[in-house]
Amino acid sequence: MGRSFPRVAVLISGAGTTLQNLIDEIAAGTLAVEIALVVSNRADAYGMVRAAAAGLPTVVVEPAPATDFSGRVFREVRRVEADLVLCAGWLKLLTIPADFRRRVLNIHPSLLPEFGGKGMYGRHVHEAVMAAKRRVSGCTVHYVDDEYDHGPILLQREVSIADCTTVEQIAARVFDAERHAYPDAIRLALGLTTS
């Protein structure tokens, strides 16, 4: 039986704002994919509420000592036959299995390789950008490998932050770029034509 759209699994750890953006893009008909599964490493992640409200299947895979956390995550992804895995505010390091190399994407709120690595997520990134007195920031979509914020870059979008005086202003401007960049990168990775 054929599929209507490529299937994606979305990995979240928190509020799920990027997940919601993808849900909205799909609903608007501008992103031709099916979210086959939302995976969280935290049962209390608000993104799971967003997923449930959208009628999406969910699963929680919590890290546990002496278990193969990455293996458990990818067992769930394989179970739903996902074509692509999308990290969307996912904060746990994964070991990417051979069958998913170049099939896992992440979006990061800076122009990598700057302001990336362990502990560099969300507000921490924007604080570092502000402390460095940068006039330009942006976002990066990259293929995930076995290191934080590393792997081949698929797409970057720059935004001017020269007039920003707070971390919140930088975060809002970068997120606005992310809202368009991630769907564009997904279409690129899947070879979909833009709408």
GICOR-V711739 format. One record per residue. SS is DSSP state (helix for helix, strand for strand, loop for the rest). Layout:
{{SS} {SS}}
//
This chain:
{{loop} {loop} {loop} {loop} {loop} {strand} {strand} {strand} {strand} {strand} {strand} {strand} {loop} {loop} {loop} {loop} {helix} {helix} {helix} {helix} {helix} {helix} {helix} {helix} {helix} {helix} {helix} {loop} {loop} {loop} {loop} {loop} {strand} {strand} {strand} {strand} {strand} {strand} {strand} {strand} {loop} {loop} {loop} {loop} {loop} {helix} {helix} {helix} {helix} {helix} {helix} {helix} {helix} {loop} {loop} {loop} {loop} {strand} {strand} {strand} {loop} {loop} {loop} {loop} {loop} {loop} {loop} {loop} {helix} {helix} {helix} {helix} {helix} {helix} {helix} {helix} {helix} {helix} {helix} {loop} {loop} {loop} {loop} {strand} {strand} {strand} {strand} {loop} {loop} {loop} {loop} {loop} {loop} {loop} {loop} {loop} {loop} {helix} {helix} {helix} {loop} {loop} {loop} {strand} {strand} {strand} {strand} {strand} {loop} {loop} {loop} {loop} {loop} {loop} {loop} {loop} {loop} {loop} {loop} {loop} {loop} {loop} {helix} {helix} {helix} {helix} {helix} {helix} {helix} {helix} {helix} {loop} {loop} {loop} {loop} {strand} {strand} {strand} {strand} {strand} {strand} {strand} {strand} {loop} {loop} {loop} {loop} {loop} {loop} {loop} {loop} {loop} {strand} {strand} {strand} {strand} {strand} {strand} {strand} {strand} {loop} {loop} {loop} {loop} {loop} {loop} {helix} {helix} {helix} {helix} {helix} {helix} {helix} {helix} {helix} {helix} {helix} {helix} {helix} {helix} {helix} {helix} {helix} {helix} {helix} {helix} {helix} {helix} {helix} {helix} {loop} {loop} {loop} {loop} {loop}}
//
